[in-house]
């Protein structure tokens, strides 16, 4: 059995594969998204989610794949779930989306997820405890993956 430390090393090494160049992602992006999510959760009496850098790496990789191929999908979800499980997480949901950079910021993207019953259910799941947020940007679009776990 592979130890979690080595799984993390393998995960990080796998991310060294080239990913198409993107626009720099502002450092405030994920914390601002976390604030939006946790404000909605605590307003309904739910515990706030904890940000996971490890899950964020998995989520980022999916956002980069979607953005570079220009295809919004949950393709590879089983592999992301399997990898998260090997790292000790139980995935409860995944949100994916793409928006025009010109018109959408963090709050608008969060509201779009919250306006969709399925995406909202993922974020407001009472069993959820951690989240990874992966953002990939090019000059026109913002690709986002949220990976939610117990």
N, C-alpha and C positions, 0 to 999 in steps of 0.2 A: 504494500500500500504506500502510495506517495504521500509524504508529509505536506501539510498546508504551506509551509515555507517554500518548498520546492515547487509546488503548484503555482504559487505567486510568482516565483522566478520564471517559470515556464510561460506564464501568462504575459509577463512584462517582456520577455524575449520575443514572444510571438508578435508583439506590437511594434517591433523594430522593422517589420516589413513596410515597404514604402506605402504611404497614404498620400493621395494627391494634395498638393499645396492648397491651403485654405487661408482665409482671412484670419488674423489673430482673434482669438476668442477673449473678450474682456474678462478679467479676473473676477469681476463682480457678478457675472452671469449666473453661475450655479448658486451662490449664496442668496441672490435675489429671488431665484426660482424657489429655493428652499423656504424662504420667508413667505412667499405666496402660498405654497402648499401647506405649510404648517399653520398659517393664519386660518385657512379654511378648515383644517383638521381640528384645531383647538377650539374654534368657534362652535363646533358641533360636539365638543366633549371628548374628542379622540386625542390620543397621545401624539405628539409631534414625531415625524420621521427623522431618523438619524441619517446624515449624509455619509455615504460609503465611497471612498476613493477607488477601492477595488471594483465595485460594481460600476462606478463611473467609467473606468477604463473599458469594461465590457460594453457598456452603453455607447461610449464614444466610437468604438470600433464599428458598431452597427450603423451609427449615424454617418460615419465616413464612407462606409460601403454604400449606403443608400444615396448619399450625396454624389459620390463619384460615378455611380451608375445611373443617377437621376431616376431611381425607382423607389417609391415609398412602399415598404412591405414589412412583414414580420418574418421574411425568409430567414432561416437559420435560428429561429426562436428555440427550437429543441436543443441546439448546440449551446446556446447561451444559458439555457436552464441547466443543462448538464455541467457546464463549466462552473456556474454559480454553486451548484450542489457539491461539486468536488471541493469548493472553497468554503463549504459549510453553510451556505445560504439555501433557503427554500423560496423560490420565486412565486409570487402571488399574482403578478401582472406585468405587462409591458405596454407603454404608450409610445407611439411613434407618430411624428408629424413633420410637415414641411411648410414653411411660410416665406412669403416675400420679405426680404430684409427691409425694403423701403417702407412697408406698412406695419410691420409687427415687431414689437419688443417683448421683453420677458413677461410683463403683465398681460399683454394681449394673448400671447401663446398659452400662458397658464389658463386664462379665461376660456380659450378655445378648447383646451382639454377638459375643463370643468363643465363646459356646455354639452359635451358628448357623454351620454349615459354610461357607455362602457369605460371610457377613460376616467370619468369621475369615480366610478365604482372601484377602479384600480387604486386611485389615490386616496379614496376614503375608506378603504377596506380596514376594518378594526383590527385585523390580524397583522397588518403591515407594520414593520418596525424600521426598515432601512430602505434607502433609495440611492440609486446611482443615476446621474444625469450626464448624458453625453451630447455635446453640441458640436456640430460641424457646420462651418459657414463657407460659402463662396461669395462672389461679388453680388449675386442676386438673391440667394436663398439661405435660410436657416433650417437645418435638419436637426431634429431633437429626438432622442430616445431616453425614456425614463424606465428604469428597471427596478421594480418594487419587490421587496422580499419580506419574509417573516424574520 
